[in-house]
Amino acid sequence: MNARSRWLMISVGLGILLNPLNSSMISVAIARFQNVYQLDFTAVSWIIFSFYIASAIAQPVMGRASDLFGRRNIFLIGLVVAFIASLLAPLSPSFGWLIVFRVVQSIGTSMMVAVGMAIVRIYITEKQAIALSVLSVFLSGAAAIGPFIGGVLIHWWDWPAIFFVNIPFALASFFLAWRTIPQDESPASAARNMSFRQWFAVIDVPGILLFTAGLIALLIGLMSAKSSGHISLPYVVIGLAGLVTLGVFVRYELQAKSPFIPLRTFAKYPAMTWVNVQFILVNVLFYSLFFGFPSYLQMVRHVSEFHTGILMLSLGMCSLLASPLAGRWIDKSGPRPAMLLSTILMTFGSVWIVTLSPTSPVISVCLALAAFGISNGLNSVGMQAALFNSSPKEIIGVASGLFNTSRYLGTILSSLLIGVVMGGEFSFGGFRWLGVILTVIALSLVIMNWRRESGQLQES
């Protein structure tokens, strides 16, 4: 790999890490936002929802937009958008404005994730597998150490620092990307030749609007009803409207020529559908702990942001260490044994949460985090391998897109689960109930994986 290719890879890596870094740093800032803006837990949870909803929509849309306007252009514009959002977010006059800038930040960082891997695939032809694995380290590493970085920044410079820290990364990535990413071959000509109606159909704007409106309305209905402490007719109406809108979305997507989420693919390939369903549930488990544990440490045990970040580092480091070991194991034995062990570890971690008390020793906290960290490392490799095994080669691009959508649906559902269980105030009792629910989900996954594993052994 020559020097130019290395610098191109670094420029892309510095850009794409901003999305997982910002999605994970926020986990240690929830308690601080509650104090600063005098809001309940439910209201502050929208800082998480907004980012993942925007990412779930922006990444596939920007992937398609790059075919029209060029990958280099999308990547550079994404850096500018992320830079501006990170600069303005700490200046927000209200929490509502902070949500707006958070959404803009998510869109900007999603633009880079949507095209970063493609840029490396196209322009780095030597040792491409190594280059792609390095980019995966940027993504997984940023997510793993995000809570630690967030805890350190908030401890020393308060919450605006988790936005300002993006600025040097964005500047460095922009400077390097401008110099190292080659110009696209006249991508704009294709876009100019398309009518607005054609562009409207290719991006599937109606599908995106239906999905967004339905999901947000459903979340508002569920979260607000729990936060208010009683069932309120307006919230019930909003929630039902969200369900109806999502139903309309499903019907529309089944008929669309270029759907935002190709639902027909699920019906056509049941094995691939099962992988995505399991991936949703796995992400519900992992991110419920990922976002719930920092709040437990800060609001129940009154641990500082700094020490919360250090404790959460055990989750991230176990995940990073487990991933390469999982890769070797899966190469020899296939993904099923790793996925089964992952669900067993998640069950152990969930049960361990139920046994925790407000005064449990630190080693007990680390055991639960380590169990989920190792399982996440196994899943990051195992689920991807299972997807490739269950997806025909001719639709691997579509399958990868659906896989990412499943990841975001899992994270959104995890935030919803925490919000519904906790209501307006994070409490130890609610945290224990969360552990019970996670245990039930994890046990269900263990049983399903065990049956599939037993069925495969009997067939062989």
N, C-alpha and C positions, 0 to 999 in steps of 0.2 A: 504494500500500500504506500503510494507516494505521499509527499508532504501536503499537497493540495487536497487529496482525499481525506487525510487525517483532519485537516482544518475544517473541511466541509462537514465531516462527521461531528466534530466538536461544536460547530455552529448550530447544527440541527439538534444535537443533544441538549445544549444550553437552552434552546427554545422549547423543546417538547417537555422538559422537566418542570416547566412552570405550571402545567395543568395538574399533575399529581401533587406537586409541592403545595400549591394553594388549596387543593381539596383536602389535604391532610393537616396542614398547619392550623386550620380553623378549629380542629377538634379540641385544642387546649384553650381556645379563646371564648368559648360559650359562656362560661361563668363571668368573665370580664365584661362581655357585651351586656349581660343581664344587669350588672351593677352600673355600667356607664349610662345605658339608655333606660334603666328602670322598667324593664320588660319581663314578662314571665317566660318560662322555658319554651312554651309553645311558639310564642312570637319569634324568639331568637332562633328557633329551629329553621326558620325560613332562610337563614344565611347558608344553611346546608342544602336545603331543597333547591333553592334558586340556582346554585352552581351546577348541581347534577342534572336538573331539568334542561338548563341551557346547554350543557355539554352533550347530553343525549340527543338533542336536536341539531346542534351546530356541527358536530363532527361528521355525520353522514352528509349533511347539506354542503359543507365546505369541501368534502371529498369530491362531490359532483361539480361544485363550482370551480375546482381546480382544473377540471377537464376543459372548462370554457375559458377561464381567465389566466391559467398558468399556475403551476405549483409554486414557482419562485415568488410570483406576485402575492399569492395567498399567504405564503409563509411570512414575507416581509410586512404585509398589511397586518397580519395577526400580531406581530411583535409591536407594531405601533399602537394597535388597539390595547394590548395588554399593558404597555408602558403608560398610556394615558389613564387607563382605569386604575392602575396601581398608584399613580401620582395623585389622582383626585379622590379616591376612596377614603383616605384618612381625613380629608377636608369636608366630609359629608356633614351637612347641617342636621341630619336626622337619620334614624335607622332605615327609613324608607329609601333615602338616597344611597345609603350604604349598600342596600340590596340591589339597587339599579347598577351601581358601579361594579358590584360583584358579578352580576349577570354579564355586563360588558366584558369584564375580565375573563369570565368563562368562555365567552364567544371568541375572544382574541387568542387565548391559549389553546382552544379547540381547533382553531384554524391551523396551528402549527402541528398538533398531533395528527390531524387528518391527512397532512401531506408529507410529514417528516420522513416516515418509513419509505414512502414512494420515491422521495428525492434520493435517499441513500440507495435504494434498489436500482434506480436508473443511472446514477452518475458514479457509483462506486462498483466497479466490475471485478476488482481483485479482492479476494478474501471477503466476499460479501457476507457470508454467514457470520464471520467474526464481527463485522461492522454492525450488523443487525442485533447481534447479541449485546454489543456495547450499548446500543441505543436502549435495549431492554433494561440494562442496568441503570441507565439514566432515569427511566420511567419508574422502575420498581424501587430503586434506591431513594429517589426523591419522595416517593410515597412512604417509604419505611422510616426515614429520618425526619419527615415533616413535623410530627408532633414534638420531637426533641428540639428542632430548630425553632418552632413556634414558641415552645416553653421558654427557651433562652431569650429570644427576642422580646417577648412580653415581659419577662422578669426584669430585664435591664432597660428597655426603651418603651414599654407599654404596647398596646395593640396596634397602633399605626405602623409599627416596625414590620409586621407580617405582610404589609402591602409594599412598603418602601424597599424591602429586601429584593423584590422582583426587578427593580430598576437597573442595577448593574448587570444582572443576567440578560435582561432584554437588550440593553445597549451593546454588550459584548456579542450577543448572538446576531444582532442586526448588522454590526460592523463586519463580522466574519461572513455572514450569509451574503451580504451585498457583494463581497469580494470573491467568494468561492462557489456559490451556486450559479451555474450557467443560466443564461437567458433561455426561456422556453421558446419553442419554435412557433411563433405567431399564433399563440392560443386565442388572442382576442378576435381574430378573423372569424373563427367559428361562432363566437358569441355574437358578433355584429350581424352575421347572416341569419341568426335565429330571431324569429318574431317574439314579441312579449308573451304571446300565448304559448309558444313552444317552450320558452324558458320557464314559464309558469308551470307547465306540465312536467318538465324534466325535474325541477326542484320539488314538485308535489307540494305547492304552497297550501292548497286546501287540506291535505292530509296533515301537514305540520300544524296548521291552525286548529284543526279539530283535536288532535292529540294533545296539544298544549292546553287548550281551553278545558277539555275534559279532565285532564290530569290535575290541573290547578284547582278547578272547582271541586273535584272529589277530595283533594287534600284539605282545602279550606273547610268543607263540610265536616270531615272527620276530625280534624285537629281542633277546630273552633268549638265543636260540640263538647269534646272532652275538656278543653280548657275552661269553658264556662261552667262546667260541673253539672249540667243538666241538658236534656235533649231540647233544643230550641227549634221551632218550626222553620225559621229562615235558614238555619244551617242544614236542616234536613232537606229543604228544597234545593239548596246549592249543591249538596252532595248527590241528590238524585239527578239533578241537571247534569252533573259531571258524568254520572254513569250513562245517562242517555247519550250524551255527546260522544263518549268513548264507544258506545254501541254504533252510533252513526259513523264514527271513524273506522271501525272494523269493516262495516259494510262498504264504505267508500274504498278502502284499501284493497278489498277483494276484487273490485272492478277497475281500479286504476291501472293504467298501462305502465307507469313508472312509479310504483308506490314508495312512500317514505319507509314503511316497514313491510316487506314482502311476505304477508301472512300466508299466502298459498304455499310457500316453501315449507312451512311447518307441517302442513297436512301431507305434503308429498314425501317428506323424509322424516318419518317418526323417530328414527334413532338420533338424528341430529336435534330434533325437537326435545327429546329427553335430556340431551346434554345441556341445552339451553335452559330448560326448566331447573335442572340441578344447579346450574351455574347461578341462576337467580337466587335460589335458596341458600347456596353457599355464601353469596355476597350479603344476603340478609343477615346471616349469622355473623360473618366477619365484621361487617360495618356497624352492626348493632353494638358489638363490643368496642370497635374502634372509636365510635363517637360516644358511647355510653360510659366507658371506663374513665376517661378524663373527667367527666362531670361527677362521677362517683368519688374519684380521688379529691377533687377540689371542693365539691359542695357537701359531701358526707364526711370525708376525712380531713377536710381543710388543709390539703396539701397544696403548696405553692405551684404556680405554673412551671417554674424551673424544675422542681423535683418531679412533677407530673410528666414533663417531657423526658426526663431521665428514665423513669419507670416505663414509659411507653416505648422507649428505645429497645427494651427487651423483646417486645413484639416484633418490631421492624427487623432487628438483627437476626432473630430466629428465622424469620421469613427469608431473609437474604441468604443465610447459611444453608437453609434447607433446599432452596431452589436448584443449585447445581447438583446436589446429591440426588434429588428427585429425578433430574434429567437422566443421570446414569442408570438409576433403577428402572425408570420407565422404558429406556432403550432396550433393556434386557427382558423385562417382564410385562410390558404394556402398561396402560394407564389405570386399569381397574384396581389392582392391589393398592396402588398409591392413593387412589380416590377413596377406597374403603378405609385405609388407615387415617386419612384426613378427616373423614366424618367421625371416626372413633375418637380422635383427638379433640374435635370440636364438641363432641358429647361430654368428654371428660372436662373440658374447659367450662362448658355451660353448667354442669353439675357443681363444679368448683365455685362458680359465681354464687350459686345458691347457698353454699356453706360459708361464704365470707360474712364478716361482721364489720361494724365501723372501727373495730380495733384489731382486726386480723393482722398478723405479722407481715412484713413486706415480702417475705419469701412466698407466702400464699398468693399474694397479688401477682408476683412474677411467674408463678406456676401457671395460673390461668392465662396470662398473656403469652407465655412461651408455648402453651398448647395450641392456642389460636395462631401464633406466629408460624410454628412448624407446619400446621395444617394449611395455612395460606401459601407457604412455599411449595407444598405438595400440589395444591390446587392450581397454582399459577402455571405449572408445567403440565400436570395431569389433565386438566380440563381442556387445555389447548390441544394436547395430543388426542384426546377423545373426540374433539371436534373434527380434527383432520381425518381420523379414522372413520367417522360416521358421515362425512360430507363428500359427495362426488367431486372430482377434480374440476369439473366444468362450472361448478357454482361456489368454489372456494372463496371467491371475493364476497359474494352475497352472504355466505355462511359467516365469514369473519365480521361483517357488518352487523349481522344479527347477534353474534356473540358479544360484541361491544355494547349493543343495545340491552342485552340481558344483564350485563354488568351494571349499567346505569339504573335499570329497573330495580335490581337488587339493592343498590345503595339508596335509592329513593324510598323503597319499601322499608328498609332498615330505619331510616330517619322517621318515617311515619309510625313504625312500630314503637320506637322510643317515645315519640310525642304522644301517642294514644295511651301508652302505659303510664307515662309520667303525668300527663296533663299539664297544668300551668307551673308546677313546681317539681324539680328533681328531688326525689326522696330515696332513702335507703330501702323502704318497703317496695317502692316501685322498681328499684334496681334488682331486688330479689325476685320479684315477679317476672321481670325481663329475663332473668336467668332461667326460670321455670319454662317460659315460652321457648327460649332458645334450646333448652334441653329436649323438648318435645320435637322441635323441627330437626335437630341433629339426630335424635334417635330414629326418626322417620327416614332420614337419609341413610343411616347405617343399615336399617332393615332392607331398604330398596337396593342398596349397593351389594349387600350380602346375598340377596336373592339372585341378582344379576350375575354375581361372581360364581355362585353355586351352579346356576344354570349353564354358564360357560364351561365350567369344569365337567359337568355331566355330558355336555355335547362333545367335548374333546376326549 
